[in-house]
């Protein structure tokens, strides 16, 4: 049987991690994060395929800046699936 102290410690660790993600990564739905995060330059795989190593508000701001400066249209966006189950570390974007 699992000791209640270990369960409580596990819950506290999860809460701290989730809170840290929202405090330090930037909520993309928060209008205060628009244009205020670091802009990431994507890796060019050729043929209109780019990879942005960013998520949340950083990805949104980076993609917006990229589309504005390249004068292209995004036709597909896909998470890379490289993070823990259900999360991504970045996104592939196909443009024309």
C-alpha positions in Angstrom: 0.0 0.0 0.0 1.2 3.5 -0.8 2.0 5.8 2.1 -0.3 9.0 2.2 2.8 11.2 2.6 4.2 10.0 -0.8 0.8 10.7 -2.5 0.7 14.2 -1.0 4.3 14.9 -2.1 3.4 13.7 -5.6 0.4 16.0 -5.8 2.4 18.9 -4.6 5.1 18.3 -7.2 2.5 18.1 -10.0 0.9 21.3 -8.9 4.2 23.1 -8.8 5.1 21.9 -12.3 1.7 23.0 -13.8 1.9 26.4 -12.1 5.4 26.9 -13.4 4.3 26.2 -17.0 1.7 28.8 -16.8 3.8 31.4 -15.0 7.0 31.1 -17.0 5.9 29.9 -20.5 3.2 32.4 -21.2 -0.5 31.7 -21.7 -1.3 32.1 -25.4 -4.8 33.2 -24.5 -3.6 36.2 -22.5 -3.6 39.3 -24.6 -0.7 40.7 -22.6 1.5 38.0 -24.1 0.9 39.1 -27.7 4.1 40.4 -29.2 5.9 40.3 -25.8 7.6 36.9 -25.9 10.9 35.9 -27.5 10.7 35.3 -31.3 12.1 32.0 -32.4 13.6 31.6 -35.9 12.4 28.3 -37.5 14.5 25.6 -39.1 14.0 25.5 -42.8 13.5 21.9 -44.1 12.9 23.1 -47.7 9.8 22.8 -49.9 7.9 25.1 -47.5 8.4 23.0 -44.4 9.6 24.8 -41.3 10.1 23.7 -37.7 9.5 26.1 -34.7 11.1 24.9 -31.5 8.5 26.8 -29.4 5.1 26.3 -27.9 2.3 28.4 -26.4 2.6 32.2 -26.7 6.2 32.0 -27.9 5.1 29.8 -30.9 2.1 32.1 -31.7 4.3 35.2 -31.7 7.0 33.5 -33.7 4.6 32.2 -36.3 2.9 35.6 -36.6 6.2 37.3 -37.2 7.4 34.7 -39.6 4.2 34.8 -41.7 4.4 38.6 -41.8 8.0 38.8 -42.9 7.9 35.9 -45.4 4.6 37.0 -47.0 3.4 33.4 -47.1 0.3 31.5 -46.1 0.3 28.7 -43.5 -1.5 25.6 -44.9 -0.7 23.1 -42.2 0.5 23.0 -38.5 1.4 19.9 -36.6 2.9 19.3 -33.2 6.1 17.3 -33.1 4.9 14.9 -30.3 8.4 14.9 -28.8 7.4 15.9 -25.3 5.7 13.8 -22.6 2.4 12.2 -23.5 0.0 14.8 -24.9 2.5 17.6 -25.2 4.8 19.0 -27.8 8.2 20.7 -27.8 7.6 22.5 -31.1 5.6 22.6 -34.3 6.0 21.9 -37.9 4.5 24.4 -40.3 3.9 24.0 -44.0 3.5 27.2 -46.0 3.0 28.2 -49.6 
